[in-house]
Amino acid sequence: MGYQNCCVSSLDLGGGVQFLKKHDYSGSMFLSANIKKDGKEFFQKGRLYNIKGLKIAVFGITDRPPINLPKGVSISRPDSAMKALLPTIKGKADIVIMLTSMDLTKTRSLLKQYPDIDLVISSGAPVPTYVPIKAGKSLIVSSHPKGKSVGIIALTVEKGKVKKYDNKLIMLRDSALNSF
């Protein structure tokens, strides 16, 4: 499996930020708008895609950790990062997607302040969302914890607005290869 982008969670930092950078072969896979190393941004905040004329902004917001961070690494408050980031996206994207490691309660609270986010893909939910959760005009989805499933969401977009969506979770099972 491969990833186009993924949000760095605070738990991903256990091996250090240099470890993550070393394994980011594209140079832009890991996203976080609020992780700094020695006071400087370390990961890309997000990316802007143009897919068949539809402009899509994808960015990452990392939850503040309950653990000690590696030396020199800091994670700013998600709302502070959003306040700085969203004005730079405004007018450049038809669809805005936030990748996050925040739990559902924090995510919903943040969306009240920033209603222009169309889709939130969360890795912080303890249970998957079989049906996307609506928070204002935003949709929140998550798959099973620890990579037990892959989520697919198809959005129907008209004039820069999500009109319909179809969400599926596919369980990853080890049926083809057993131990040998």
HELIX and SHEET records of a PDB file:
HELIX    1   1 SER A   10  GLY A   15  5                                   6    
HELIX    2   2 VAL A   17  LYS A   22  1                                   6    
HELIX    3   3 PRO A   78  ILE A   89  1                                  12    
HELIX    4   4 LEU A  104  GLN A  113  1                                  10    
HELIX    5   5 PRO A  145  GLY A  147  5                                   3    
SHEET    1   A 2 CYS A   6  CYS A   7  0                                        
SHEET    2   A 2 PHE A  30  LEU A  31  1                                        
SHEET    1   B 3 LYS A  40  GLU A  41  0                                        
SHEET    2   B 3 ILE A  35  LYS A  37 -1                                        
SHEET    3   B 3 VAL A  73  ILE A  75 -1                                        
SHEET    1   C 6 GLY A  46  ILE A  51  0                                        
SHEET    2   C 6 LEU A  54  ILE A  61 -1                                        
SHEET    3   C 6 ILE A  95  THR A 100  1                                        
SHEET    4   C 6 LEU A 119  SER A 122  1                                        
SHEET    5   C 6 SER A 138  SER A 142  1                                        
SHEET    6   C 6 ILE A 133  ALA A 135 -1                                        
SHEET    1   D 2 SER A 149  GLU A 158  0                                        
SHEET    2   D 2 LYS A 161  MET A 171 -1                                        
END                                                                             
